[in-house]
Amino acid sequence: MKVNFTELAATLPRDPSDKWPAGVPFVNALSHGTMSVEVFALNELDHQTPHDQDELYFVQRGSGTLTIDGVAHQCNVGDALFVRAGQDHRFTNCTTDFATWVVFWGPKGGEK
């Protein structure tokens, strides 16, 4: 299966929700088994909560800061960032064009 980042990012933000009043900032791209891929383009404060799977971010546009369990990591185009299942994390100080692939995989609770 093939998906296109630019085409998917152009669909964001999606309709607002209670959690995302300025519009849902992600769209599902593909999935297989425990793996799923999304495009995430932050358009307001990052309201995400810890996930029950391990995840990788691959920054495609813009820049920002990803804080993981209180440790800030500057991120730019071309960077890959890993977040273990259950870790508190959120993006801040993102440029208006910021967008990233997000890959979730593995069992609930993450790989050991």
TORMARDREN-38602 format. One record per residue (C-alpha): residue in three letters; x, y, z. Coordinates in pm, 1 decimal. Example, Ala and Ser with C-alpha at 12.3 -4.5 7.8 and 13.67 -1.06 7.14 Angstrom:
<atoms>
<atom code="ALA" X="1230.0" Y="-450.0" Z="780.0"/>
<atom code="SER" X="1367.0" Y="-106.0" Z="714.0"/>
</atoms>
This chain:
<atoms>
<atom code="MET" X="0.0" Y="0.0" Z="0.0"/>
<atom code="LYS" X="120.4" Y="352.8" Z="-73.9"/>
<atom code="VAL" X="15.0" Y="681.8" Z="84.5"/>
<atom code="ASN" X="126.0" Y="1037.2" Z="11.9"/>
<atom code="PHE" X="226.4" Y="1267.2" Z="296.8"/>
<atom code="THR" X="144.7" Y="1592.4" Z="113.3"/>
<atom code="GLU" X="-202.4" Y="1475.9" Z="14.4"/>
<atom code="LEU" X="-285.0" Y="1355.2" Z="365.0"/>
<atom code="ALA" X="-147.1" Y="1668.9" Z="534.1"/>
<atom code="ALA" X="-368.0" Y="1880.4" Z="304.8"/>
<atom code="THR" X="-676.9" Y="1722.8" Z="470.3"/>
<atom code="LEU" X="-577.6" Y="1865.9" Z="811.4"/>
<atom code="PRO" X="-714.5" Y="1988.0" Z="1036.4"/>
<atom code="ARG" X="-1024.5" Y="1769.4" Z="1026.6"/>
<atom code="ASP" X="-1355.7" Y="1857.6" Z="1190.9"/>
<atom code="PRO" X="-1336.2" Y="1983.2" Z="1552.0"/>
<atom code="SER" X="-1393.8" Y="1750.1" Z="1846.8"/>
<atom code="ASP" X="-1426.2" Y="1802.7" Z="2222.4"/>
<atom code="LYS" X="-1056.5" Y="1720.1" Z="2263.6"/>
<atom code="TRP" X="-947.2" Y="1917.5" Z="1956.1"/>
<atom code="PRO" X="-1172.4" Y="2228.9" Z="1932.4"/>
<atom code="ALA" X="-963.2" Y="2383.5" Z="1651.1"/>
<atom code="GLY" X="-993.3" Y="2062.8" Z="1444.9"/>
<atom code="VAL" X="-847.2" Y="1714.2" Z="1476.0"/>
<atom code="PRO" X="-477.7" Y="1747.2" Z="1377.8"/>
<atom code="PHE" X="-417.6" Y="1391.4" Z="1255.9"/>
<atom code="VAL" X="-541.3" Y="1153.9" Z="989.9"/>
<atom code="ASN" X="-494.0" Y="777.5" Z="970.0"/>
<atom code="ALA" X="-280.0" Y="683.5" Z="671.6"/>
<atom code="LEU" X="-256.3" Y="303.3" Z="684.2"/>
<atom code="SER" X="-247.1" Y="9.4" Z="918.6"/>
<atom code="HIS" X="-153.6" Y="-357.6" Z="934.6"/>
<atom code="GLY" X="-166.3" Y="-578.1" Z="1241.6"/>
<atom code="THR" X="-47.7" Y="-376.7" Z="1542.9"/>
<atom code="MET" X="112.1" Y="-108.0" Z="1321.5"/>
<atom code="SER" X="-65.2" Y="212.9" Z="1225.9"/>
<atom code="VAL" X="62.9" Y="526.7" Z="1054.1"/>
<atom code="GLU" X="-80.5" Y="877.5" Z="1084.0"/>
<atom code="VAL" X="3.3" Y="1226.3" Z="966.3"/>
<atom code="PHE" X="-2.4" Y="1477.3" Z="1254.2"/>
<atom code="ALA" X="-5.2" Y="1852.6" Z="1184.1"/>
<atom code="LEU" X="-45.2" Y="2048.9" Z="1504.4"/>
<atom code="ASN" X="-274.0" Y="2350.9" Z="1467.7"/>
<atom code="GLU" X="-324.0" Y="2449.2" Z="1833.7"/>
<atom code="LEU" X="-209.3" Y="2331.8" Z="2175.9"/>
<atom code="ASP" X="-113.2" Y="1965.5" Z="2176.4"/>
<atom code="HIS" X="-380.1" Y="1786.0" Z="2381.3"/>
<atom code="GLN" X="-252.8" Y="1431.5" Z="2332.4"/>
<atom code="THR" X="-225.6" Y="1197.6" Z="2626.8"/>
<atom code="PRO" X="15.2" Y="902.6" Z="2666.7"/>
<atom code="HIS" X="-46.0" Y="622.9" Z="2417.3"/>
<atom code="ASP" X="-58.9" Y="254.2" Z="2497.5"/>
<atom code="GLN" X="179.2" Y="162.2" Z="2212.0"/>
<atom code="ASP" X="537.2" Y="262.4" Z="2130.4"/>
<atom code="GLU" X="558.8" Y="535.8" Z="1867.9"/>
<atom code="LEU" X="798.1" Y="703.9" Z="1629.4"/>
<atom code="TYR" X="771.5" Y="1054.4" Z="1486.0"/>
<atom code="PHE" X="941.7" Y="1140.7" Z="1153.9"/>
<atom code="VAL" X="934.0" Y="1519.9" Z="1109.9"/>
<atom code="GLN" X="849.0" Y="1616.6" Z="751.6"/>
<atom code="ARG" X="779.1" Y="1991.5" Z="772.7"/>
<atom code="GLY" X="863.1" Y="2274.2" Z="1009.8"/>
<atom code="SER" X="1015.8" Y="2254.1" Z="1354.0"/>
<atom code="GLY" X="917.2" Y="2249.4" Z="1718.7"/>
<atom code="THR" X="989.8" Y="2095.2" Z="2055.3"/>
<atom code="LEU" X="879.1" Y="1749.8" Z="2166.9"/>
<atom code="THR" X="885.8" Y="1719.9" Z="2545.8"/>
<atom code="ILE" X="899.0" Y="1359.8" Z="2668.0"/>
<atom code="ASP" X="857.5" Y="1303.6" Z="3043.1"/>
<atom code="GLY" X="976.7" Y="1658.5" Z="3108.4"/>
<atom code="VAL" X="1281.3" Y="1648.8" Z="2877.9"/>
<atom code="ALA" X="1262.6" Y="1889.6" Z="2581.3"/>
<atom code="HIS" X="1392.4" Y="1778.7" Z="2240.2"/>
<atom code="GLN" X="1419.8" Y="2030.9" Z="1957.5"/>
<atom code="CYS" X="1295.3" Y="1868.8" Z="1636.6"/>
<atom code="ASN" X="1342.6" Y="1967.0" Z="1274.5"/>
<atom code="VAL" X="1277.3" Y="1825.6" Z="928.8"/>
<atom code="GLY" X="1449.3" Y="1489.9" Z="895.5"/>
<atom code="ASP" X="1450.0" Y="1408.7" Z="1267.4"/>
<atom code="ALA" X="1313.9" Y="1083.6" Z="1411.5"/>
<atom code="LEU" X="1191.8" Y="1074.8" Z="1772.7"/>
<atom code="PHE" X="1093.1" Y="772.9" Z="1981.6"/>
<atom code="VAL" X="831.8" Y="775.4" Z="2259.3"/>
<atom code="ARG" X="780.4" Y="463.4" Z="2471.8"/>
<atom code="ALA" X="425.5" Y="351.0" Z="2543.7"/>
<atom code="GLY" X="282.5" Y="535.9" Z="2843.4"/>
<atom code="GLN" X="527.5" Y="827.5" Z="2836.4"/>
<atom code="ASP" X="384.5" Y="1176.7" Z="2879.4"/>
<atom code="HIS" X="473.2" Y="1381.6" Z="2571.2"/>
<atom code="ARG" X="359.3" Y="1682.4" Z="2373.6"/>
<atom code="PHE" X="472.1" Y="1918.6" Z="2101.7"/>
<atom code="THR" X="518.9" Y="2289.7" Z="2175.1"/>
<atom code="ASN" X="668.7" Y="2592.0" Z="2000.1"/>
<atom code="CYS" X="587.9" Y="2444.3" Z="1658.8"/>
<atom code="THR" X="607.1" Y="2646.6" Z="1340.4"/>
<atom code="THR" X="274.4" Y="2692.3" Z="1162.5"/>
<atom code="ASP" X="380.8" Y="2445.7" Z="891.2"/>
<atom code="PHE" X="485.7" Y="2168.8" Z="1135.9"/>
<atom code="ALA" X="381.0" Y="1816.7" Z="1030.3"/>
<atom code="THR" X="511.6" Y="1468.0" Z="1102.6"/>
<atom code="TRP" X="452.6" Y="1102.1" Z="1029.8"/>
<atom code="VAL" X="355.3" Y="905.9" Z="1342.2"/>
<atom code="VAL" X="405.8" Y="529.0" Z="1354.4"/>
<atom code="PHE" X="247.5" Y="319.8" Z="1632.8"/>
<atom code="TRP" X="327.6" Y="-48.8" Z="1671.9"/>
<atom code="GLY" X="353.9" Y="-340.5" Z="1906.8"/>
<atom code="PRO" X="160.3" Y="-464.8" Z="2207.5"/>
<atom code="LYS" X="-24.8" Y="-245.1" Z="2455.0"/>
<atom code="GLY" X="227.7" Y="-130.7" Z="2712.4"/>
<atom code="GLY" X="504.6" Y="-129.7" Z="2451.2"/>
<atom code="GLU" X="785.3" Y="-369.6" Z="2377.8"/>
<atom code="LYS" X="1000.5" Y="-471.8" Z="2672.2"/>
</atoms>
